[in-house]
Amino acid sequence: MSESSPLRHRPRRLTVLLPVLGLVVIAACGLTLLALSTARVGLVAELVGVASALLPVGPVVAAFLWVDRWEPEPARLLWLAFGWGACVAAITALLINNTAEAVGDLLLGKGNGDKISAIVSAPLFEEALKGAFVLGILLFLRNEFDGVVDGIVYAGLVAAGFAFTENIYYFGRAFAEYGFGNSTSPGVLAAFILRGVLSPFTHPLFTAMTGIGIGIAARANLKRTRIIAPLAGYLGAVVLHALWNGAATLGTASTFLTVYFLVMVPVFGAVVYFLHWHRKREQRVVADALPAMVEANWIVVSEVDLLGSLAGRRRWRKRVRAQSGKDAARAVGDYQAAVSELAFLWHSMAGGTAGSDAPEREARLIEVVRETRRRAVTAARRLPGVA
């Protein structure tokens, strides 16, 4: 969705101020992390780490953007989510984990601090820091949060950013100590296979638990559900993270593979299925709302099939892009997103979770639908089958 889209009608002070302040903090944290990492492993190893970390992060981010298609979240918030994980959460976790390691060495003896850091400190604080961003979106930009899918998308991008920064250090350290590696020494290639090929979704999987919990809370009527669901999601993230780190730190290769195949892979499959179910549910929400929009003359019958499925929407944008260019296709995309957002608002109003400002938001969204449809139809006026 374009930054100039009429859909960006939410509370302007927070919507504009928070990303700006966030970018300033992220920039400062990012520069600090870069300096610290380079000082530890050296410039060449740092560059190797960056290059290696870029390879797995692209498909992970693309996967979450692919999920977020019925009503795409603002691009600036998605970038802010990634930056929060890559910089703010990463540098804060580094400071906390280093402190935990030092305390562990002091209390349990030299060499034991890293176990405390990996199994206790990292799961507790890293998941809290990553989940804090998702919770912040719910609390301060509530209109940008529609439910479980949004929770998973925000959580996934925060975690992808965190994993990106973490991978830079791990890959850089592996290169600094062992080079690219060979049959007898585990260099950066071995680290890349483990973290970039076999487990690129581990951090997103952990934090997705928190995102699911917050997403459930966003659509809950009961106060206890709004409290218990995020806590349960966070605890799920902590347990998975601790189990993963514990298998890698304390267990043998057999232990690690057992946890990988018997725990992480099934949980990942369950989350994918759960996400697929919720996306189908979103489709039904939109499809069920379209007849009422037709009756109100906000859309026309010939557009129902085009708006009622992601495939139909994609074909519409593709045809408009081929005929009239990217700007016209973007206008169609804005219209499609406006229809989705109005449908989601109606669904929330019917469930009693829309908030006291729902009538005002509904009136604004109706005007947005009308305006974006006018632009979309103007752009697609020569296409057959479109009014």
C-alpha positions as CSV (number, residue, x, y, z in Angstrom):
1,M,0.0,0.0,0.0
2,S,1.4,3.4,-0.9
3,E,2.3,5.8,1.8
4,S,0.0,8.4,0.2
5,S,-3.0,6.0,0.3
6,P,-6.2,7.5,1.7
7,L,-6.3,4.6,4.1
8,R,-3.8,6.3,6.2
9,H,-6.5,8.2,8.1
10,R,-5.5,6.8,11.6
11,P,-4.5,9.1,14.5
12,R,-1.9,11.1,12.7
13,R,0.1,12.2,15.7
14,L,0.9,8.7,16.8
15,T,1.1,7.2,13.3
16,V,3.6,9.8,12.2
17,L,5.5,10.5,15.4
18,L,6.1,6.9,16.6
19,P,7.8,5.8,13.3
20,V,10.0,8.9,13.2
21,L,11.1,8.5,16.9
22,G,11.5,4.8,16.3
23,L,13.8,5.3,13.3
24,V,16.0,7.6,15.3
25,V,16.4,5.0,18.1
26,I,16.9,2.2,15.6
27,A,19.6,4.2,13.8
28,A,21.5,4.8,17.0
29,C,21.2,1.2,18.1
30,G,22.2,-0.1,14.7
31,L,25.3,2.0,14.6
32,T,26.2,0.9,18.1
33,L,25.7,-2.8,17.2
34,L,27.8,-2.4,14.1
35,A,30.7,-0.9,16.0
36,L,30.5,-3.6,18.8
37,S,30.4,-6.4,16.3
38,T,33.2,-5.1,14.2
39,A,35.3,-4.6,17.2
40,R,34.8,-8.2,18.2
41,V,35.4,-10.0,14.9
42,G,37.1,-7.5,12.6
43,L,35.9,-5.7,9.5
44,V,36.4,-8.5,7.0
45,A,34.6,-11.0,9.2
46,E,31.8,-8.5,9.8
47,L,31.4,-8.0,6.0
48,V,31.3,-11.8,5.5
49,G,28.7,-12.0,8.3
50,V,26.5,-9.3,6.7
51,A,26.7,-10.9,3.3
52,S,25.8,-14.4,4.7
53,A,23.0,-13.0,6.9
54,L,21.3,-11.3,3.9
55,L,20.7,-14.6,2.1
56,P,18.2,-16.2,4.6
57,V,16.5,-13.0,5.7
58,G,15.1,-12.2,2.3
59,P,12.9,-15.3,1.9
60,V,11.8,-15.0,5.6
61,V,10.6,-11.4,5.1
62,A,9.0,-12.3,1.8
63,A,7.0,-15.1,3.4
64,F,5.5,-12.7,6.0
65,L,4.7,-10.1,3.4
66,W,3.0,-12.8,1.3
67,V,0.9,-13.7,4.3
68,D,-0.1,-10.0,4.8
69,R,-2.1,-9.6,1.6
70,W,-5.8,-9.1,2.5
71,E,-5.2,-5.7,4.2
72,P,-1.5,-5.0,4.0
73,E,0.0,-3.2,7.0
74,P,1.6,0.2,6.5
75,A,5.1,-0.2,5.0
76,R,6.6,2.1,7.5
77,L,5.4,0.0,10.4
78,L,6.6,-3.2,8.8
79,W,10.1,-1.6,8.4
80,L,9.9,-0.3,11.9
81,A,9.1,-3.8,13.1
82,F,12.1,-5.2,11.4
83,G,14.3,-2.4,12.6
84,W,13.1,-2.9,16.2
85,G,14.2,-6.5,16.1
86,A,17.4,-5.9,14.3
87,C,18.6,-3.0,16.4
88,V,16.7,-2.1,19.6
89,A,15.8,-5.7,20.7
90,A,19.2,-7.0,19.6
91,I,21.3,-4.5,21.4
92,T,19.2,-4.6,24.6
93,A,19.3,-8.4,24.6
94,L,23.1,-8.3,24.1
95,L,23.6,-6.1,27.2
96,I,21.2,-8.3,29.3
97,N,22.7,-11.6,28.1
98,N,26.2,-10.4,28.7
99,T,25.3,-9.4,32.2
100,A,23.6,-12.8,32.8
101,E,26.7,-14.6,31.5
102,A,29.0,-12.6,33.8
103,V,26.7,-13.3,36.8
104,G,26.5,-16.9,35.9
105,D,30.3,-17.2,35.8
106,L,30.6,-15.5,39.1
107,L,28.0,-17.7,40.9
108,L,28.5,-21.1,39.1
109,G,32.1,-20.9,38.0
110,K,33.9,-19.9,34.8
111,G,32.3,-21.3,31.7
112,N,28.8,-21.8,33.1
113,G,27.6,-18.3,32.5
114,D,27.0,-18.9,28.8
115,K,24.6,-21.7,29.7
116,I,22.6,-19.4,32.0
117,S,22.5,-16.8,29.3
118,A,21.4,-19.2,26.6
119,I,18.8,-21.2,28.5
120,V,17.4,-18.6,30.9
121,S,18.3,-15.1,30.0
122,A,17.9,-15.2,26.2
123,P,14.5,-16.9,26.1
124,L,13.0,-14.7,28.8
125,F,14.3,-11.3,27.7
126,E,14.7,-11.7,23.9
127,E,11.1,-12.9,23.6
128,A,9.9,-10.1,25.9
129,L,11.8,-7.5,23.8
130,K,10.5,-8.8,20.5
131,G,7.0,-9.2,21.8
132,A,7.0,-5.6,23.2
133,F,6.8,-4.2,19.7
134,V,3.7,-6.2,18.8
135,L,2.1,-5.3,22.1
136,G,2.9,-1.6,21.4
137,I,1.1,-1.8,18.1
138,L,-2.0,-3.2,19.8
139,L,-1.9,-0.6,22.6
140,F,-0.9,2.6,20.7
141,L,-2.0,1.9,17.1
142,R,-5.0,-0.3,17.7
143,N,-6.5,0.4,14.3
144,E,-3.5,-1.1,12.6
145,F,-4.2,-4.5,14.4
146,D,-6.9,-6.7,13.0
147,G,-6.2,-10.0,14.7
148,V,-4.1,-13.1,14.7
149,V,-2.7,-12.7,11.2
150,D,-1.5,-9.2,12.0
151,G,0.0,-10.5,15.2
152,I,2.0,-13.2,13.4
153,V,3.1,-10.7,10.7
154,Y,4.4,-8.1,13.1
155,A,6.0,-10.7,15.3
156,G,7.6,-12.5,12.3
157,L,9.2,-9.3,11.0
158,V,10.5,-8.3,14.4
159,A,12.0,-11.7,14.9
160,A,13.4,-11.7,11.3
161,G,15.2,-8.5,12.1
162,F,16.5,-9.9,15.4
163,A,17.8,-13.1,13.7
164,F,19.4,-11.0,10.9
165,T,21.6,-9.1,13.4
166,E,22.3,-12.3,15.4
167,N,23.3,-14.1,12.3
168,I,25.7,-11.3,11.3
169,Y,27.6,-11.9,14.6
170,Y,27.5,-15.7,14.5
171,F,28.6,-15.9,10.8
172,G,31.2,-13.2,11.4
173,R,32.6,-15.0,14.5
174,A,32.7,-18.3,12.6
175,F,34.6,-16.8,9.8
176,A,37.0,-15.0,12.2
177,E,37.8,-18.2,14.1
178,Y,37.6,-20.9,11.3
179,G,37.4,-19.1,8.0
180,F,35.0,-20.7,5.4
181,G,35.6,-24.1,7.0
182,N,36.4,-27.6,5.7
183,S,35.7,-31.2,6.5
184,T,37.4,-30.9,9.9
185,S,36.6,-27.4,11.1
186,P,33.1,-25.8,11.3
187,G,33.5,-22.5,9.6
188,V,31.0,-20.0,8.2
189,L,29.6,-22.5,5.7
190,A,28.6,-24.9,8.5
191,A,27.1,-22.0,10.5
192,F,25.2,-20.9,7.4
193,I,23.8,-24.4,6.8
194,L,22.6,-24.7,10.4
195,R,21.2,-21.2,10.8
196,G,20.4,-20.1,7.3
197,V,19.2,-23.3,5.7
198,L,17.9,-25.6,8.4
199,S,16.5,-23.1,10.8
200,P,15.9,-19.6,9.3
201,F,12.4,-19.5,10.8
202,T,13.3,-20.4,14.4
203,H,13.2,-16.9,15.9
204,P,10.0,-16.0,13.9
205,L,8.5,-19.3,15.1
206,F,9.2,-18.4,18.8
207,T,7.9,-14.9,18.6
208,A,4.9,-16.0,16.5
209,M,3.6,-17.6,19.7
210,T,3.5,-14.1,21.3
211,G,1.9,-12.7,18.1
212,I,-0.8,-15.3,18.2
213,G,-1.6,-14.5,21.8
214,I,-1.8,-10.8,21.2
215,G,-3.9,-11.4,18.1
216,I,-6.3,-13.4,20.1
217,A,-6.5,-10.7,22.7
218,A,-7.3,-8.1,20.0
219,R,-10.5,-9.9,19.2
220,A,-11.5,-11.0,22.7
221,N,-14.5,-9.7,24.6
222,L,-13.5,-11.0,28.0
223,K,-10.9,-9.1,30.0
224,R,-9.3,-12.2,31.3
225,T,-8.7,-13.5,27.8
226,R,-7.1,-10.2,26.8
227,I,-4.7,-10.7,29.7
228,I,-4.2,-14.5,29.6
229,A,-3.8,-14.9,25.8
230,P,-0.7,-12.6,25.4
231,L,0.9,-14.1,28.6
232,A,0.3,-17.7,27.3
233,G,1.7,-16.8,23.9
234,Y,4.8,-15.3,25.6
235,L,5.3,-18.3,27.7
236,G,5.0,-20.5,24.7
237,A,7.7,-18.5,22.9
238,V,10.0,-18.7,26.0
239,V,9.6,-22.5,26.3
240,L,10.3,-23.1,22.6
241,H,13.3,-20.8,22.7
242,A,14.7,-22.4,25.9
243,L,14.2,-25.8,24.5
244,W,16.0,-24.9,21.3
245,N,18.9,-23.2,23.1
246,G,19.1,-26.0,25.7
247,A,19.3,-28.7,23.0
248,A,22.1,-26.8,21.3
249,T,24.0,-25.9,24.5
250,L,23.6,-28.9,26.7
251,G,22.6,-31.8,24.5
252,T,24.4,-33.9,22.0
253,A,24.0,-33.8,18.2
254,S,21.3,-36.5,18.7
255,T,19.5,-34.4,21.2
256,F,19.5,-31.4,19.0
257,L,18.2,-33.4,16.0
258,T,15.5,-34.9,18.2
259,V,14.3,-31.5,19.3
260,Y,14.5,-30.2,15.7
261,F,12.5,-33.0,14.1
262,L,10.1,-34.0,16.9
263,V,9.3,-30.6,18.3
264,M,10.3,-27.6,16.1
265,V,9.2,-29.0,12.8
266,P,5.7,-30.2,14.0
267,V,5.2,-26.8,15.8
268,F,6.2,-25.0,12.7
269,G,3.7,-27.1,10.6
270,A,1.0,-26.4,13.2
271,V,1.6,-22.6,13.0
272,V,1.5,-22.7,9.2
273,Y,-1.8,-24.6,9.2
274,F,-3.2,-22.2,11.9
275,L,-2.2,-19.3,9.8
276,H,-3.7,-20.8,6.7
277,W,-7.0,-21.3,8.5
278,H,-7.0,-17.7,9.7
279,R,-6.3,-16.4,6.2
280,K,-9.2,-18.5,4.9
281,R,-11.3,-16.9,7.7
282,E,-10.3,-13.4,6.5
283,Q,-11.4,-14.3,3.0
284,R,-14.8,-15.4,4.4
285,V,-15.1,-12.1,6.4
286,V,-14.5,-10.1,3.2
287,A,-16.7,-12.2,1.0
288,D,-19.6,-12.0,3.5
289,A,-19.4,-8.2,3.5
290,L,-19.4,-7.7,-0.2
291,P,-23.2,-8.2,-0.8
292,A,-24.0,-5.4,1.7
293,M,-21.5,-3.1,-0.1
294,V,-23.2,-3.9,-3.4
295,E,-26.6,-3.1,-1.9
296,A,-25.3,0.2,-0.6
297,N,-23.9,1.0,-4.1
298,W,-20.4,1.3,-2.8
299,I,-19.2,-1.5,-5.1
300,V,-20.9,-3.1,-8.1
301,V,-21.8,-6.7,-8.7
302,S,-19.2,-7.1,-11.4
303,E,-16.5,-6.5,-8.9
304,V,-17.6,-9.1,-6.3
305,D,-15.6,-11.9,-7.9
306,L,-12.6,-9.7,-8.3
307,L,-12.6,-8.6,-4.7
308,G,-13.6,-11.9,-3.1
309,S,-10.4,-13.8,-3.6
310,L,-6.7,-13.0,-3.6
311,A,-6.4,-14.6,-7.0
312,G,-9.1,-12.3,-8.4
313,R,-7.5,-9.3,-6.8
314,R,-4.1,-10.2,-8.2
315,R,-5.4,-10.7,-11.7
316,W,-7.2,-7.3,-11.6
317,R,-4.0,-5.5,-10.5
318,K,-1.9,-7.4,-13.1
319,R,-4.2,-6.5,-15.9
320,V,-4.4,-2.8,-14.9
321,R,-0.6,-2.7,-14.5
322,A,-0.2,-4.1,-18.0
323,Q,-2.6,-1.6,-19.5
324,S,-2.1,1.5,-17.4
325,G,1.1,1.2,-15.4
326,K,2.1,0.8,-11.8
327,D,0.3,3.9,-10.5
328,A,-3.0,2.6,-11.8
329,A,-2.4,-0.8,-10.3
330,R,-1.5,0.8,-7.0
331,A,-4.9,2.6,-7.1
332,V,-6.7,-0.7,-7.6
333,G,-4.7,-2.1,-4.7
334,D,-5.7,0.8,-2.4
335,Y,-9.3,0.2,-3.3
336,Q,-9.0,-3.6,-2.6
337,A,-7.4,-2.8,0.8
338,A,-10.1,-0.3,1.7
339,V,-12.8,-2.9,1.0
340,S,-11.0,-5.4,3.2
341,E,-10.6,-2.9,6.0
342,L,-14.2,-1.9,6.0
343,A,-15.2,-5.6,6.0
344,F,-12.9,-6.3,9.0
345,L,-14.3,-3.3,10.9
346,W,-17.8,-4.6,10.3
347,H,-16.8,-8.0,11.6
348,S,-15.3,-6.4,14.7
349,M,-18.4,-4.3,15.3
350,A,-20.5,-7.4,15.1
351,G,-18.3,-9.1,17.6
352,G,-18.2,-6.2,20.0
353,T,-14.5,-5.6,19.8
354,A,-14.3,-2.5,17.5
355,G,-14.1,0.1,20.2
356,S,-16.2,3.2,20.9
357,D,-14.9,5.1,17.8
358,A,-16.2,2.4,15.4
359,P,-19.0,4.5,13.9
360,E,-16.6,7.3,13.2
361,R,-14.1,4.9,11.6
362,E,-16.9,3.3,9.6
363,A,-18.0,6.6,8.2
364,R,-14.4,7.5,7.2
365,L,-13.8,4.1,5.7
366,I,-17.0,4.3,3.6
367,E,-15.7,7.6,2.1
368,V,-12.3,5.9,1.6
369,V,-13.9,3.0,-0.3
370,R,-15.9,5.4,-2.5
371,E,-12.8,7.5,-3.3
372,T,-10.4,4.6,-3.9
373,R,-13.1,2.9,-6.1
374,R,-13.4,6.1,-8.2
375,R,-9.7,6.1,-8.7
376,A,-9.5,2.3,-9.4
377,V,-12.4,2.4,-11.9
378,T,-10.9,5.4,-13.7
379,A,-7.6,3.5,-14.0
380,A,-9.3,0.3,-15.2
381,R,-12.1,1.8,-17.2
382,R,-11.1,0.1,-20.4
383,L,-10.9,-3.4,-18.9
384,P,-13.7,-5.7,-19.9
385,G,-15.9,-6.9,-17.1
386,V,-15.2,-4.0,-14.8
387,A,-17.8,-1.3,-14.3
